[in-house]
Every structure is written in C-alpha cells, then in structure tokens.
Amino acid sequence: MNLQQYFDQLAPTWDEEVSSERLKCLGNIVKELGIKPGYYVLDIGSGTGVLLPFLIAELGSEGKIVALDFSAEMLGQAQAKNFPPIVEFARADVLAIPLADNSMDLAICNSVFPHFNDKAGALKEIARVLRNNGRMVICHTMSRKMLNQLHQSVGGIVANDLLPHKFQLRRLIKQVGLKITHFEDSPARYLVIAEKNSC
C-alpha cells in the first residue's frame, strides 16, 4: 500500500476522527492569520475539507480557495459537502502544484507536512506559487513531539512521516527564499508561518 492508497482508505471515516477541540484550535489558527476578502488561498492536503469552512468564513464570497489533495477519495468527500463556488478542487501532488507562479496569497499545510517525502521539493514548489509577501503556514493541533510519537505508534506507511527538528525546518525554509515570522511548538498546537519576500 502506498500513501495515496492509505489516505483513500481512511477518507470515508476521516471526519469522525476530528474532535470539537481540534476544530476549535484550527478555527483559532485561521482567525489569527489575518485573511482578507479577495485572498487566494491554497489548502494543501485539504483532505475532506476540514479547514474550508473556516477559510470561507474569512473570505466571504471574495477571493478563491484551491483545495489540493492527492487522494481522490478525500477530495470526493470534500466535494460532496457542496462548498460555495469560491472553492476549487485540484487532485495533485505537492511536488507539481497546478497553479501559476506568484498566484497565491497564502498556502496552508494543515496536518500534512510530515507526509511530504521530499520536504525540500515541496517547500520549493509552495514558494513558487506564492506571491511576494505571501505566506506559508504549517500547522497541527498538537506539538511536534506528540505528532511524531503518534505517527510512530500508528506505524506502517506513516511511521517515518515526521515533523523535522526546528533547526532543520528553518534551514529548509530559508533555502527556498522564505523567512519564518512565527514559530510555535506547544502541547496545544504547532504553528509555523513563513513569508516570501522579493529581496
């Protein structure tokens, strides 16, 4: 079984695993990002669309959300929820995002970054689609240590899908021309925000 098949298999019951506490945490993170109507937002590893209601609440009817996932089953679950027209769905790998250079204001990696086998390549592709002063967000509803322990305990194909140490992550992010503006690693949440600058 590969990673795509693993998530295809989980898709029908994925929403049952999302607790009200996790949703509250994600809602707070999205509110803190200062998303404005008219923003173009890329939701990478969007899954069943857990983040989409929070993003829609910030954007209203202006702007665009691209929900990207490599799992057809996950996207199918999200599409069945009949989100408004500002949401577009794209089945693609993060290493080949089907968007133009400098086209997005915000790219969010919620609960997905550890699953990128080529993290350097993924960051390079994310940086490519961000506009100048655009931001990338990596977030989880638990600490790095808790998340890594969880994946190791689940085992199998996700056993080695881990969040890198902060020094390694900083180096990877700097290499693609992004600058970390916020770094938080607490039991309640993990949140990294990095900005793309033209200089």
Phi, psi and omega in degrees: 000131175265177186296322179297315179295324178300313181284328173304317183293325182279342189307313185300332183247008186302315184296334179293338182273351185267106183283164178296328178294318178296318180297319178297317179299314180295320178300319179294319179300313181299318179298324183286347184282349178065040179290133182249150174307137183099348178296149169255117187242133176253118178259099187272129186069044188294340177059229182275008177091029182302319182280338191303316179301324180290320179293318179298320180299325179282322185277331188068230180255006181254141179099197184208144172238126173255113178267110186248132176205152178267356180262114179298324181292320177298313180297323178298319177297318180293316182296330180292347182274358175054055176291159181295167187298344179290347179266124173245148182248140179222122174268110184197163175270149180296340179279354179214068182288124185279055180225156180288158173303147172052045185247349185240144177274332186212136174234121184249129174249088179265119176057034183227334188304320179299336183277355177282113179295321178252084185293322178296316179296321179296315180296321178298318181289322176297315179299324181300318186275350179280141173287164172300135186072006173288161185234147171249139180236132171245122183218151176214158181263031175199173181285166177301314182299315180295318181295314180297321177296321179298311181296322179292325180286326176294319176073201179062223187290339181259004184302327182254014177273090190238152171283130180291161174300150186301327180291321177293318180296316178302318180295316180298317182292319180296324182298334182260010175086018176255156180234126179291126178251346179208131176223123183220129179221096182231166178303330184279330183192160176236125184216119176238129176238129180230144185245146176262123179245147184286337183279000000 
